């Protein structure tokens, strides 16, 4: 079991190659969740299939470079991305952002656990277990949680190894699924022809569900790489590892939406597009792929909790996060409004994530990738709270809120432009520009990323 949390990884403990990140991110992103996002942009935003494909390519092309960029600091500093955020916000100032990052991961973990539960119950129904009361649901949730705990608890090496094997299994099974669905796809189908404002909403959802939400995890998995690892390789493998699966599987999801018009969730809706004999393999694929993505989420959520200033061991944080996910899963499974909860969660991520990315990337550029790794953990040095970064974050969040168009809240600028959603771009650019103006010179730096 890995004992290290966000503590610095020494040179003697480094291992692996940059291309390992390709398999890590491919195994993580090649799942049913990604397929669901493709279905959602057609079903929720009423895009045509062609519009959906264009939005998928644009949204992921804009978002996944962030994963590559936040992976660069891992080999140089030897710590997680949210811990590196302390360079901009200060060791104590970064705690609130790390807490948001923790909430981000817990939300995705709970969403995955909900779908795992639905898929397991469907498998039991296929096996003839028709009486599925509250007791059975509780048992399924607890068994799923016990299985889910294994890899994140063991740690980094197990996660990296497992995701490599998951990648090849998923390539084969999703390939078979694509072949089975392809003859039924209506290329001219979909929800219709959405206007520009709706198109921007779809792009915002794709970005928040993809590279933007994975950005705070980049360094968590690159921190064990040797410090002299090729920066181009680290960036390229991390970005491509998420970009390619997201584009392919979201496109497959959009195609499924043209076949199955009434999708309530990926477990009860998607099998309608598949032949009967593939339903059980599909459900097994759903469960394993969800375990894969939750493995990455759960490992990083523990690191984010430590970066938020909670002084617990990594394994304690992992167990605690899973317990919280079990509680959320129980509420979601018994409330029957999974789609609404998921869409609302994704829509609100933008408010803090886009400004954080703007400050983080601007700080990295201003200091030319050089960090004092030891200073990230020095809680006695001056500058524990760096107000310029927090002010820039707040301004970015206001800008994002003004432009957001979600089921929870519609910003005034979005409403004034017919519902256009430029929240991600506004949050990122305003926060980044404000930080650049408020911080004329970077702090002392000793390690290059």
C-alpha positions, 0 to 999 in steps of 0.5 A, a space after each residue: 500500500 502506497 503510504 505517500 500522499 502529496 509529499 514530494 517524491 524523491 529522485 530515487 523513487 521515480 519510475 516509469 516513462 511519459 507514455 505510461 500517461 497515455 494508458 493511464 488517461 485512455 483507461 480512465 476516459 474510455 468508459 460508459 460515462 464518456 458515452 453518456 456525454 455524447 448521448 446527452 449533447 444530442 438528447 439535452 441540447 437537440 443537436 443534429 448528429 453533424 452538429 454534435 460531432 463538430 461540438 465534440 471535436 471543438 470542445 475536446 480540442 480546447 479542453 484536453 491540452 489542459 491535462 497535458 499542461 498540468 502534467 508538466 509540473 509533476 516530474 519537476 516538483 514531485 507532487 500533485 497538481 493541487 499542491 502545486 497550486 500553492 505556488 500561486 495561491 499560497 500554502 493556505 490560500 490554495 486550500 479552498 481550491 483544493 477543497 473544490 477539487 475534492 468536491 469535484 472528484 467526489 461528485 464524479 465518483 458518486 456518479 460512477 457508483 450510481 451507474 455501477 449500481 444500476 448496471 449490477 441490478 440490471 445484471 441480476 435482473 438478467 439472471 432472474 432476480 426480479 425482486 429488487 427491493 431496498 435491501 438488495 440495492 444496499 447490498 449491491 452498493 456495499 459490494 461495489 464499494 468494497 471492490 472499488 476500494 482496492 486499487 486506489 488503496 494500493 496506490 499509484 503503481 497499481 493504478 498505472 498498471 491496471 489502467 494499461 490493461 483496462 485500455 486494451 480491454 475497452 478498445 476491443 469491447 467498445 470496438 465491437 459495440 461500435 460495429 453493432 450500432 453502426 448499421 442503425 445510425 441515422 447520420 441525418 438524425 439527432 435532435 434537430 438543428 440547434 441554434 448558435 447559443 445552444 451550440 455554445 452550451 453543448 461545447 461548455 458541457 463537453 469541456 467541463 465533462 472532459 479536459 477541464 474536469 480532469 485538469 486538476 489531476 494531471 500532476 497526480 500521475 506524472 509526479 513519479 516520472 523522472 525529473 528529466 522526462 521529456 516535456 513534449 512527451 509528457 504533454 503529448 501523451 497525457 493530452 492524447 490519452 484523454 482526447 482520442 477516447 473522448 472524441 471517439 466515444 462521445 461520437 459513438 454516444 451521439 450515434 446511439 442517441 440517433 438510434 434510441 430516442 428515449 434515453 433515461 440513463 445509460 443502463 436502461 436506455 443504451 441496450 435498446 440499440 444493441 442485439 439481445 446477446 450483447 446486453 450482458 457483455 455491455 453491462 459488464 463493460 459498463 461496470 468495469 469501465 466505471 470502476 476504472 474511471 472511479 479508480 482515478 477519481 478516488 486516488 486523486 480525491 484523497 490527494 486533494 483532501 490532503 492539499 486542502 489542509 486536512 491532515 490525514 493519511 492518504 489511505 484514510 482519505 481514500 476510505 473516507 471519500 468512498 464512505 461519502 460516495 456510498 451515502 450519495 449513491 444511496 440517495 441518488 439510486 433511491 431518488 430516480 433523478 440521476 440525469 438531472 443531478 449529473 447535468 446540474 453538477 457538470 454545469 456548476 463545475 465551470 464556475 470555479 474550474 475555469 478561473 482556477 485553470 486561468 490562474 494556474 496556467 498563467 502562474 506557470 507561464 509567468 514563472 517559466 515553469 520554475 518552482 521551489 518545491 520545498 516552499 510549497 509545504 513551508 507553512 511558516 514562510 511569509 505569503 501563506 495566503 497570496 491575495 492577488 491569486 484569490 482576487 483573480 480567482 474571484 473575478 474569474 468566477 464572477 465572469 464565468 457566472 455572468 456567462 453561464 447557462 445551466 439548469 441551476 442558474 443563467 447568467 445575465 450576459 448569457 440571457 442577454 445573448 439568447 442563452 449563449 454560454 461563454 462561461 469557460 472562456 470568460 472565467 479562464 481569460 478574466 482570471 488569467 489576465 487579472 492574475 498577470 496584472 496583479 502579480 508583476 513578477 513571479 516568486 523565487 523558483 528553483 525547479 523547472 517544469 
